[in-house]
Amino acid sequence: MQLFNDYSFESKRAILRVDFNVPIDKESLEIQDDKRIQAALPTIKFILNGGGSVVLLSHFGRPKNGPDPRASLRIVLNRLTALLDRPVHFAETLEEANNAVQGLQSGEVLLVENVRFFPGETEGSIELAQNFARLGDCYINDAFGSAHRAHASTTQLASFFPKDKMMGLLMQEETRNAQHILSNPKRPFTAILGGAKVSDKIMIIENLLTIASDIVIGGGMAYTFSKALGGAIGNSLVEDERLASVKQILDKAKTLEVKIHLPEDTVAAVGFSADAKNEVFPTFAIPDTWMGLDIGPKAREQFTEVILQSNTILWNGPMGVFEWDAFSQGTKHIAHAVAEATKLGAFSLIGGGDSAAAVSKFNLSDQVSYVSTGGGALLELFEGKELPGIKALR
């Protein structure tokens, strides 16, 4: 694998796989958050400043039946043009792209339509990858958020550039920050895990048991832990099929002397709605008709104390339904605690997805060490897996 910073892009057409899968308003189709586009700018500008031109490939949403105007990368074209402060060409088809690259000059940018509009992308088609490869002289993968997908544009495309393939600046930064924790984290190392399902986090918890000193559990997954320990969880979310796995995790944590912290109390509601009546109950004694939707005030203090004593912090997953104000306080307190710990000298990595959305919502993105652009990809790294998109570059 080439080193991006040492590569000469003079007069080269660089095929750059980016992640422009930004959230949009479903009605107006306006971009709600352009952080993923901004995250790719340093790599794009480095190539252009080095005398090269750029052919951008990205997915956008999950179109099921071919081209869909609501998943067209035309939606991001104006924003990208404004951020780069230069015109950006656009190609809807591979034929258009092939014609466009013939006249692409140094300093120019071509954005190709959503790669998932092309048959074979998600299946990892070699034929499609070969067609993409004809668009340039070298291949750079800067789409960390898609690095766990073995798709045509994220893995197979690299095989057509045995010597001229490399990570972009964002991919380098993402992997460097992940390795900062995976390799030799400064202890105490606290992993904060939330979200709805234990099943989504089983493998990461098992792997973290070998490197973390403390694991904080919040969100819907906390109630499966509570029930595994004999707690009454009312109508809260639970994965009964995971109770045995959770018991094994708890036993292994004791053996390895890793502290697992479950919330002392819970903000529970009589129904799953933003304005449902809510009360605070002990997490292990939630009445039958109530469901837990956020960690309670005691749990916020409990978790904050653990976080402030940490030197390394990984956070992936909210503490409750933070999109609703009534159930956002737990996630808000955790976000502020992570920011405060960072101010005190801790290294904090925010694991993309809802966690990234949370620190953004509470205006704390610039008060933590690093906010990842890839939720699923980062999780797989912390599960101990090698990501296909990175493996293909080696």
N, C-alpha and C positions, 0 to 999 in steps of 0.2 A: 504494500500500500504506500502510495506517495504521501509526502507531507504537504498539505495544502499550502502552507506559508512559504515553502521553498519552490513551489511549482511555477514555471513560467507560463503565464496565460497570454503572452504577446501573440496576437493574430490567431488565437485559438477560439473555437466555439465550444463553450463549456455547457454540458447538459447538467443542470442543477435540479436535483429532486428536493423540493421544499414541502413544508406542511402549511398550506394556506387554508386549512379546514377551520375557518373562523366561525364563531356563532353569529347568526343573523336573525333578524326579526322575521317570523314566518309570514307576516302579512305584507310589510313594506319591503322586505328583502334587503333592508339596510344592515350594514355591519354593526354589531353591538360591541365588539372588542377586537382590535386589530393587532394585539400583541404578537400573534404568531407571524404576521406579515413583517412587523418591525424586527422580530428576532432573526429573520433571514437577511435583513438589509446589509449587515456587515460583510457577509459572504458575497452577496451580489456586488457590492461596491468594490470589494477587494479585487474581484475578477475584472470588473470594468476599468478600474484604475490601473490594473496591470496590462491593459491593452487588449483584453479579450472581449467577446460578446457572450451573452447568456441566453440559454434556452431553458425556460422554467417548466418543470413538470410537477403537478400536485394533484391530490385527490380533493374532493369537496363534497362532504355529506356521503350518504349511502344510497345513491340512485339504484332502484331495483330493476327497472325495465329500460335500460339504455338512456339516451340523452333526456334531460329534464331541465327546463329553464330555471327551476328553483335550485338546481345544483350546478349551475353553470359558473365557471370561473370568470365570466364577464362581470359577475357581481363584485368581484374584488379588483377589477381592472382599473377603475378610476382611483381607488384608494392607493393601489400600488404605484400608479403613475404620479400621484401627488407626493407620496413618500419618497420616491426616487428622484422626483423633480426632473423627469425626462419622459419622452413618449415611450410607450410600451406597445409593441405589435401584438396581435392576437391571431391565433390559428384555431379554427374549429375542428378541422380534420387533419389526419396525418399527411394527406396530399397537400393541403394548404401549408402545413408546417414545413414539409420538404421544399416546397417552392420558396417559402419565406426565408429559410436559412441560407439559400443560395446567395441572396443579396444582403444578408445580415452583416453589418459593418462593426468594427471594433467600437465598443462603447454602447452598442444597441442591445435591446432586450426583447425577447419573444416569449410570450406566455401561451402555452398550449392548453387547449380545453381539458377539463377534468379527465384524468387518466381512467377513471372508472366508467366513463362513457364508452371506452374501447373494449370490445370483447376480449377476455383473456387476462385482464389486469389482475383481478383478485385471485385468479387460478394460477398465476405465475407463468403465463405463456411465454415460451422462448421466442416464438415468432413475433409476438408483440414487442418483446424486449429488443429484438433485432431491429424492428422498425424504428423504435425509439433511438437506438444506438446510431442510426444513420443520420441523426440530426446534429451530431457534434463530434468533437475530437477527443474529449475527455469526460469523465463522469464524476460528479461530486454528490454525495448523499448528505444533505443537511436536514433531513426530515426525521428528527429523533422521535417525534410523536408517532411515526409509522414504522420505526425500525424493528418492531416486533412482528411485522407482517411480511410474509414471504411472497410478495407480489411481484409482478413483472418489472415495475419501475423502481422497486426498493431492493431487489436482490438479483434477479436474472440479468438485468441491464448491466450490472457491474462486470459480468463474465465476458462482455464484449470489449472490455478495456483492461486487459491483464496488467498493464504497466501504468495506465493513466486513470486510476480510480483513487478516490480519497474522501476523507471526512471533511465537511465544511466547518466553519468556525463555531457554529452553534452546536453541531454534533460533538466536536472536540470538548466544548465547555460542559455540555451535558454529561458526557462520560467521565470527564475529570472530576466533576462535583460528586457524581455517584461513587467513584472510586475513593474519593476522600473519606467516605463513610464505610464502604465495603472493605477497604484494605486495612486501615489502622485508625479507627475512630478514637478520638480523645474521650476518655471516660470521665464521669458517667455519660453513657450514650442512651438517650431516651427515644424510643420509637412511639409515635402517637398514631394510632390506627382507628379510623372510623368508617362510616359508610353503612350500608344496609345489611350486607350479607357476610357471614363468616366464610362462606365457600369461596368468595372472591379473594380472601386474604389468608387462607389456610397455609399455603406454601410460603408466603412471605413471612408469616409469623414463625413457622418452623425454622426458616433460615436465619431470621433475626435472633432467635433464641441462642444462636452460637456467637453473636457479636454484641448484642445489646445488654445493658445492665437493667433497664426498665422498659416495660411495654405498657403504654396507656391505651385502654380500650374504651371507645365511645361509640355513638351512633347506634343503629339498629342491631349491629352485631353483638353489642354488650348484653342483650337479653338472652341470647343463646348461651353465653357464658354464665349468666345469672341462673338460668334454668338448669344448666349442667351441675351447678353447685347446690341445687335444691331450692332455689329461689322461686317465689310466686311472681310471675311477670304479667298477669292479667291478659289483655288482648294484644300485647306487644308482639312485634315481628320476631319470629323464631324459626330456626331451621332444625327441626327435630332429628333429621337424618345426620346432623353434624354434632350431636351431643357427645357421642363417643370420641370423636376427633378432638373436641374441645377439652374433654377430660384428660386425654393423652397429652395435649399441649400443657395443661396446668400441671400435670405430674412431671413432665420433662422440665418445665420452668423451675420447679422446686429442686430437682436434681442438679440443674445447672446454676442454681442460685440467681435466677433472673426474676425480678419482681414484676408481677402482672397486676396492674392497677385497674380495678373496675369501679365505676361511679357509685358513690355512696347513695346518692339520691337521683331522682328522675322527675322531669316535668312531663306529666302524663295528661292525655286528653281523652274526652269521651268519644271522639271520632277523628278521622283523618281529614282535617280541614284547617285552613288558616285561622279561622275565628272560633274554633271549637273551645268549649269550656275546658280549662286546664287547672291542675293542682300539682303540688309537689308531694311525692311519696318516696319512701326508701326503695331503692332499686330491687331489693329482694322481697318486697312486700307491696306489689302493685295490685290493687283490687281488680276483680275479674273483668269488669267491663271497660277498663281504662287501658290505653296504650301509650307506651313511652315514646316521646318525640324529641326529647332533648335531655342533656344532663342537667341536674339540679344545682342550686347554689353551693351546697357543701362539696359536690363533685368538682365544681369549678375551682374552688379554693384548694381542694385536694390535689387536682391535676396541676394547677399553677405552681404549687410548692415543689412538685417533682420536676417540672420543667425548668424552674429557676435555679435548680441545683445541677443542671445538666451542662456539659461542655460540648456535646454533639446532639443534634435533634433532627429527626426525620419525621415529617408529618404527611400522612396520606389519609384523607377521608374526614368529613365533617362530624361534629358531635351530635348533630340532630338535623331536623328539616330547616336549615338555616335560611332558606329562601323565604320563609314565613317569619315575620318579625317576632311573633309570640314564642317561636322556638329557635331563635337565632343566638340567644345569649351565651349558650355553652360554646358554640363555635367562635363567637366574638371574643370571649374571655381567653380561649386557647390561642387565638391569633395574637392577641395583645401580650399574652405570656411568652410566646415564642419570640415576638419582637423585643420584649424586655430582656429575655435571656441572651438574645443576639447582641443587644447593647452592652450587656455585661461580659461579652467575650465568647459566647458559644457560637459554633458553626451550625446554621440551620438550613436545611434543604426542604423545600415545599414541593410535594410530589404531584404537581400537575392537577388536572381535572378540577373537582370541587374544592380541593384545598387551595389551589391557585385562585379560583374564583372567590373564595372566602377572603384571602388576604387582600385581594383587589377590592372587594366590596367594602372592607373596613379600612381601605387606604393605607395598607401596611406593606405593600409589595417591595418598597424601597427600604424597609426596615428589617428585612431578613437577609440571610446570606445569598440564597439562590432560589428562584422559582422556576421549576422545570416546566417545559412545554409539553411533556409527554407523560400522561398518567399511566396508561397501560404498559408502555415501554419501560418506564422506570420501575413499575411493580415487578415486571419480569426480570429485570436486572437484579432486584433485591430478592427474587426467588432463587437466584443463583444460575439463571439461564444466560446463554449467549444469544444475543439478538440476531436474527437472520440478516437484517440490514447492515449490521456491523461485521458479522462473519463474512459476508460477501465481499467486503473491502479488503480482507486480510490476504 
